[in-house]
Amino acid sequence: MNIAIVGATGNVGRKTLEVIQKKKLSFNELYLVASSKSAGARINFNGKDYEVLNLENFDFSKVKIAFFAAGGKVSEKFAEKAAKSCLVIDNSSYFRMDPDVPLIVPQVNSNHLKNIKKNIISNPNCSTAQLVIALKPLHDLFVIKRVVVSTYQSVSGGGKAPMDEMIEQTKLVLEGKNVKSKNFTKQIAFNAIPHIDIFSENGYTKEELKITYETKKILDEKIELTATCVRLPISVSHCESVNLQFEKPFTLEKVREALNSFDGCKVFDERVDGGYFTPIEAEGKNETFISRIREDKTIKNGLNLWIVSDNLLRGAALNAVEIADTLIKNNYYGK
């Protein structure tokens, strides 16, 4: 089992390496691949130095699985080419809504891995991944009718450049200097921007539509969902305020029990000061944390949740490695 990581020098690529190490994913040879700008650089992994190889001329027949962590343009250009020789697990949005490409969160819909047509598997949007992992056990019990979700997303969701800009802007504001935004539509430091990705004709942003369509594809096409996505000056971890309406009645006790017993979820819900999870506490942790669990008395069978998860893990690297691990353990893809 030889593996490659495309985009190995980026945020998600490096995080993928960390997860492979922690999860002890079995492999024989590891190839780190990136653009020509990064080719020749060296990355230390498990005490061994690896030279970063040039994506333009990399031979994908050398590997069994290739993790693509370099963005949609790279996936558009190289993923299908790579898929002729190996299995591609793609972190970008490029193939997510392709009906012939499974969109996978292993804890939620691993059964979809039985039917891989293009040799490509998609990772969902980071906000979608943490949402569906909390919705799945509740949908199984009570049948979700409608979801209203507001996301509060960290700048790392946009990559390294937005992270650097947030830090630089923060310094400038504290020094009383003028701020110019390059990677954001407005100042991100000490601010909140209700705009992630481009606008569509109906007024929703592409990020909001991703959550809508991806949740339906992964979980259930019958679920009605509306989203508002906000960028906050946070380095890592996304938060979501979620309002649910079920078809069936529920109790808070059964909700907590279902969430706590579901793989990948952890309830931390104490009705005292600090009895909830925040982005800082979720950073570096694999779990999706659920807090502020309470009934919504304004609608029949209504529930409110607060969901927090490390977007670079659950929404990207961790999910991708768990897909590979699931494939191997269930013999969906031969060694």
C-alpha positions as CSV (number, residue, x, y, z in Angstrom):
1,M,0.0,0.0,0.0
2,N,1.8,3.1,-1.3
3,I,0.2,6.5,-0.8
4,A,0.7,10.1,-2.0
5,I,-0.4,13.4,-0.6
6,V,-0.9,16.1,-3.3
7,G,-0.6,19.5,-1.7
8,A,1.7,18.2,1.0
9,T,3.1,21.6,1.9
10,G,-0.2,23.3,2.5
11,N,-2.4,23.4,5.7
12,V,-4.5,20.4,4.9
13,G,-1.6,18.4,3.5
14,R,0.5,18.8,6.6
15,K,-2.5,18.1,8.8
16,T,-3.1,14.9,6.7
17,L,0.5,13.8,7.6
18,E,-0.2,14.4,11.3
19,V,-3.4,12.3,11.1
20,I,-1.7,9.5,9.2
21,Q,0.9,9.4,12.0
22,K,-1.7,9.5,14.9
23,K,-4.1,7.0,13.2
24,K,-1.2,4.7,12.3
25,L,-2.5,4.3,8.7
26,S,-0.5,1.4,7.2
27,F,1.6,2.1,4.1
28,N,4.8,1.0,2.5
29,E,5.9,4.0,0.6
30,L,4.9,7.7,1.0
31,Y,5.2,10.3,-1.7
32,L,4.8,14.0,-0.9
33,V,3.7,16.0,-4.0
34,A,3.1,19.7,-4.6
35,S,3.4,22.4,-7.3
36,S,6.6,23.2,-9.0
37,K,7.1,26.1,-6.6
38,S,7.4,23.7,-3.7
39,A,9.1,20.8,-5.5
40,G,12.5,20.1,-4.0
41,A,11.5,21.2,-0.5
42,R,12.0,18.6,2.3
43,I,9.5,17.6,4.9
44,N,10.3,15.4,8.0
45,F,7.8,12.7,8.8
46,N,8.3,10.1,11.4
47,G,12.0,10.9,11.6
48,K,12.6,10.6,7.9
49,D,13.2,13.4,5.4
50,Y,11.0,13.3,2.3
51,E,11.7,15.4,-0.8
52,V,8.6,17.1,-2.2
53,L,8.0,15.9,-5.8
54,N,6.6,17.9,-8.7
55,L,2.9,17.3,-9.4
56,E,3.4,18.0,-13.1
57,N,5.4,14.9,-13.7
58,F,4.5,12.6,-10.8
59,D,3.7,9.0,-11.8
60,F,0.5,8.0,-9.9
61,S,0.8,4.4,-10.9
62,K,3.4,4.2,-8.0
63,V,0.6,4.5,-5.4
64,K,-2.7,2.8,-4.4
65,I,-4.3,5.9,-2.8
66,A,-3.7,9.6,-3.5
67,F,-5.0,12.2,-1.1
68,F,-5.7,15.5,-2.9
69,A,-5.4,18.5,-0.6
70,A,-4.4,21.3,-3.0
71,G,-7.7,23.0,-4.0
72,G,-10.3,22.7,-6.7
73,K,-8.2,23.9,-9.6
74,V,-5.6,21.3,-8.9
75,S,-8.2,18.6,-8.6
76,E,-9.9,19.7,-11.8
77,K,-6.6,19.4,-13.7
78,F,-5.0,16.3,-12.1
79,A,-7.5,14.2,-10.1
80,E,-9.1,12.3,-13.0
81,K,-5.7,11.7,-14.6
82,A,-4.5,10.3,-11.2
83,A,-7.7,8.2,-10.9
84,K,-6.7,6.2,-14.0
85,S,-3.9,4.7,-11.9
86,C,-5.0,4.9,-8.3
87,L,-7.9,5.8,-5.9
88,V,-8.2,9.5,-5.3
89,I,-9.6,10.9,-2.0
90,D,-10.3,14.6,-2.9
91,N,-10.6,17.4,-0.3
92,S,-11.8,20.0,-2.8
93,S,-15.3,20.9,-3.8
94,Y,-14.8,20.0,-7.5
95,F,-16.3,16.5,-7.6
96,R,-18.7,16.7,-4.6
97,M,-22.0,17.0,-6.5
98,D,-21.0,14.6,-9.3
99,P,-23.6,11.8,-9.1
100,D,-20.9,9.2,-9.9
101,V,-18.6,10.3,-7.0
102,P,-19.5,9.3,-3.5
103,L,-19.4,12.2,-0.9
104,I,-18.3,10.5,2.3
105,V,-18.2,11.0,6.1
106,P,-17.4,7.4,7.1
107,Q,-19.5,7.5,10.4
108,V,-22.5,8.6,8.4
109,N,-22.6,7.0,5.0
110,S,-19.7,4.5,4.6
111,N,-22.1,2.2,2.8
112,H,-21.8,4.5,-0.2
113,L,-18.2,3.4,-0.6
114,K,-19.4,0.1,-2.1
115,N,-20.1,1.8,-5.4
116,I,-17.0,3.7,-6.6
117,K,-17.4,4.4,-10.3
118,K,-14.7,7.0,-11.2
119,N,-12.0,5.9,-8.7
120,I,-12.6,9.2,-6.9
121,I,-14.1,9.8,-3.5
122,S,-15.0,13.3,-2.3
123,N,-14.6,14.9,1.2
124,P,-17.5,17.2,2.1
125,N,-17.2,20.9,2.9
126,C,-15.7,21.3,6.4
127,S,-18.9,22.8,7.8
128,T,-21.0,20.0,6.3
129,A,-18.8,17.3,7.7
130,Q,-19.2,18.4,11.3
131,L,-22.9,19.1,10.8
132,V,-23.9,15.7,9.4
133,I,-21.9,13.8,12.0
134,A,-24.1,15.4,14.7
135,L,-27.3,15.1,12.6
136,K,-27.0,11.4,11.7
137,P,-27.9,9.8,15.0
138,L,-30.8,12.2,15.5
139,H,-32.1,11.7,12.0
140,D,-32.1,7.9,12.6
141,L,-34.2,8.3,15.7
142,F,-36.5,11.2,15.1
143,V,-36.3,11.9,11.3
144,I,-35.1,15.5,10.6
145,K,-37.7,17.6,8.7
146,R,-35.9,20.9,8.6
147,V,-32.5,22.5,9.5
148,V,-31.6,26.1,10.0
149,V,-27.9,26.5,10.5
150,S,-25.7,29.6,11.0
151,T,-22.0,28.9,10.8
152,Y,-19.2,30.9,12.4
153,Q,-16.1,29.8,10.5
154,S,-12.4,30.2,11.2
155,V,-10.1,31.9,8.7
156,S,-8.1,28.6,8.3
157,G,-11.0,27.4,6.1
158,G,-9.7,29.8,3.5
159,G,-6.1,28.6,3.7
160,K,-2.7,29.9,5.0
161,A,-2.9,33.3,3.3
162,P,-6.1,34.3,5.1
163,M,-4.7,33.1,8.4
164,D,-1.6,35.3,7.9
165,E,-3.7,38.2,6.9
166,M,-5.8,38.0,10.0
167,I,-2.7,38.1,12.2
168,E,-1.2,41.0,10.3
169,Q,-4.5,42.9,10.4
170,T,-4.8,42.4,14.2
171,K,-1.3,43.9,14.7
172,L,-2.1,46.9,12.5
173,V,-5.4,47.6,14.3
174,L,-3.7,47.4,17.7
175,E,-1.1,49.8,16.5
176,G,-3.8,52.2,15.2
177,K,-2.8,51.8,11.6
178,N,-4.9,51.5,8.5
179,V,-6.0,48.0,7.3
180,K,-6.3,46.8,3.7
181,S,-7.9,43.5,3.0
182,K,-6.5,41.1,0.3
183,N,-8.2,37.8,1.1
184,F,-11.4,39.1,2.6
185,T,-14.2,41.5,1.3
186,K,-13.8,43.6,4.5
187,Q,-11.5,43.8,7.5
188,I,-11.5,40.5,9.3
189,A,-9.6,41.6,12.5
190,F,-12.1,42.3,15.3
191,N,-15.0,41.8,12.8
192,A,-17.5,39.4,11.4
193,I,-18.1,39.0,7.7
194,P,-21.4,37.3,6.6
195,H,-19.9,36.3,3.3
196,I,-17.9,33.1,2.4
197,D,-17.3,32.3,-1.3
198,I,-19.1,33.9,-4.2
199,F,-22.8,35.0,-4.3
200,S,-25.3,33.1,-6.4
201,E,-28.3,34.7,-8.2
202,N,-30.6,33.8,-5.3
203,G,-28.6,35.7,-2.8
204,Y,-27.0,32.7,-1.1
205,T,-23.3,32.3,-1.2
206,K,-21.6,29.2,-2.6
207,E,-20.6,28.1,0.9
208,E,-24.2,28.2,2.0
209,L,-25.3,26.2,-1.0
210,K,-22.6,23.7,-0.4
211,I,-23.9,22.9,3.0
212,T,-27.4,22.6,1.7
213,Y,-26.7,20.3,-1.2
214,E,-24.0,18.2,0.4
215,T,-26.1,17.5,3.5
216,K,-28.9,16.2,1.3
217,K,-26.5,14.0,-0.7
218,I,-24.8,12.6,2.4
219,L,-27.8,12.2,4.7
220,D,-31.2,12.5,3.1
221,E,-32.5,14.4,0.0
222,K,-35.8,15.0,1.9
223,I,-34.3,17.2,4.5
224,E,-35.0,20.9,4.0
225,L,-32.0,23.1,5.0
226,T,-31.2,26.8,4.9
227,A,-27.8,28.3,5.9
228,T,-26.0,31.5,6.7
229,C,-22.2,31.4,6.7
230,V,-20.1,33.9,8.6
231,R,-16.3,34.3,8.8
232,L,-14.9,35.2,12.2
233,P,-11.4,36.2,13.3
234,I,-10.6,32.8,14.6
235,S,-7.6,30.7,13.6
236,V,-9.0,27.2,13.7
237,S,-12.3,25.5,14.3
238,H,-15.8,26.1,13.0
239,C,-18.9,26.7,15.1
240,E,-22.5,26.1,14.1
241,S,-25.8,27.3,15.7
242,V,-28.3,24.7,14.5
243,N,-32.1,24.6,14.8
244,L,-33.8,21.3,14.0
245,Q,-37.4,20.3,13.5
246,F,-38.1,16.6,13.7
247,E,-41.0,14.5,12.4
248,K,-41.2,12.6,15.7
249,P,-41.3,13.7,19.3
250,F,-38.0,13.5,21.3
251,T,-36.7,14.0,24.8
252,L,-33.5,15.8,25.7
253,E,-32.3,12.7,27.5
254,K,-32.6,10.6,24.3
255,V,-30.9,13.3,22.3
256,R,-27.9,13.5,24.6
257,E,-27.7,9.7,24.7
258,A,-27.8,9.3,20.9
259,L,-25.1,12.0,20.3
260,N,-22.8,10.7,23.0
261,S,-22.9,7.2,21.8
262,F,-22.3,8.1,18.2
263,D,-18.7,7.7,16.8
264,G,-17.1,11.1,16.5
265,C,-19.5,13.0,18.7
266,K,-19.1,14.2,22.2
267,V,-21.7,16.0,24.3
268,F,-20.4,18.8,26.6
269,D,-23.6,20.5,27.8
270,E,-23.6,21.9,31.3
271,R,-26.0,24.8,32.1
272,V,-23.5,26.8,34.0
273,D,-20.9,29.4,33.0
274,G,-18.4,27.8,30.6
275,G,-20.5,24.6,30.3
276,Y,-20.0,24.5,26.5
277,F,-17.2,24.1,23.9
278,T,-15.6,27.0,22.0
279,P,-13.2,27.0,19.0
280,I,-10.1,27.1,21.1
281,E,-11.0,24.0,23.1
282,A,-11.9,22.1,19.9
283,E,-8.7,22.8,18.1
284,G,-6.5,19.7,17.7
285,K,-9.3,17.3,18.8
286,N,-10.9,14.7,16.6
287,E,-14.4,14.9,18.1
288,T,-17.3,17.0,17.1
289,F,-18.5,18.7,20.3
290,I,-22.2,19.4,20.9
291,S,-23.4,21.9,23.5
292,R,-26.3,24.2,24.4
293,I,-28.9,21.4,23.8
294,R,-32.4,22.7,24.4
295,E,-35.9,22.5,23.1
296,D,-37.3,25.1,20.7
297,K,-40.8,25.8,22.1
298,T,-41.7,27.9,19.1
299,I,-42.2,24.9,16.7
300,K,-43.4,21.4,17.1
301,N,-40.6,18.9,17.8
302,G,-38.0,21.7,17.7
303,L,-34.4,21.5,19.0
304,N,-31.4,23.9,19.2
305,L,-27.7,22.8,19.2
306,W,-24.3,24.4,19.3
307,I,-21.7,22.4,17.3
308,V,-17.9,23.0,17.3
309,S,-15.2,21.1,15.5
310,D,-11.6,21.5,14.3
311,N,-12.2,22.2,10.6
312,L,-8.8,21.1,9.5
313,L,-9.3,17.7,11.1
314,R,-13.0,16.7,10.9
315,G,-13.7,18.7,7.8
316,A,-10.5,17.8,5.9
317,A,-7.5,15.7,7.0
318,L,-9.1,13.4,9.6
319,N,-12.1,12.6,7.4
320,A,-9.9,11.8,4.4
321,V,-7.7,9.4,6.4
322,E,-10.8,7.8,7.9
323,I,-12.2,7.2,4.4
324,A,-8.9,5.4,3.5
325,D,-9.0,3.4,6.7
326,T,-12.6,2.4,6.2
327,L,-11.9,1.3,2.6
328,I,-9.0,-0.9,3.8
329,K,-10.7,-2.4,6.8
330,N,-13.9,-3.2,4.9
331,N,-12.1,-4.5,1.8
332,Y,-13.8,-2.0,-0.4
333,Y,-10.5,-1.4,-2.0
334,G,-7.8,-4.0,-2.1
335,K,-4.4,-3.7,-0.5
